Every structure is written in C-alpha cells, then in structure tokens.
C-alpha cells in the first residue's frame, strides 16, 4: 500500500506543530502542512487523499479565503479526496452551513480535535474514481 497523502491547512502555527507532533509516528502517511488555503491549492497536483482545513485562515493574511471556500475549491479540483472542515466557532449558523456541505466532514476544534482527526485518518477508505475520462483512459 502506498503512503496516504494528507493536507493540513491552518494559519495557526501552534496547531500545525501540535498536529506534526501527534501524528509523526503514524506510518504509511505523508503529511503536508500549509498556513493558507491558497498555498495548499497550488499543491493540489499532489492529489491528497485527505484534506483538513481550518475555517478561519486570515490571521496572517487578512485577504485569505476562508476554509469554506477552500474546501469548495478542493471539491472541484479533487472530487475523490476526503475533505474535513475544522472550526472552533460556536456560531450555530456557521456550523449548520458547514454540516450541510455534501461530502465534507466537520470537526469542532476543541480538546478532542486530535482524536477526531485520527479517527478520520484511520477510517479512510479511498473513494471510487468518479473521473469520467479516467475510466476509459488510464
């Protein structure tokens, strides 16, 4: 089995470093870390299997897109990637909007966030290829 590629996108360096520490011992996984969604989208050609995106991504770059828009871009570019939006927001309308997204997981960024991320990783099963042309032209 080849290594699963996992993108983690968050503008909080403390959170990114904690993810690195928590998951560095997992084998068969290759993590890529980004502090902006735009930066991650430029690397989409790496075709990550899993993408974790924080909702608020504008602490370093005030004009950065939010995680909702980044997730929607990944949905178009990589329809077979498993996408998860992470947020510490307690805004019920925002949480419901995130949960309404088709084929997107939601994780509340709280003390259990690492366990929930690990669960998504360990339960990952590759999606069937939905690319019409790939079915005929492998």
PyMOL commands that set and color helices and strands:
alter all, ss='L'
color gray80, all
select helices_A, chain A and resi 13-23+37-42+44-46+67-77+92-99+113-122+132-136
alter helices_A, ss='H'
color red, helices_A
select strands_A, chain A and resi 4-9+29-34+50-54+82-87+104-108
alter strands_A, ss='S'
color yellow, strands_A
deselect
rebuild
show_as cartoon
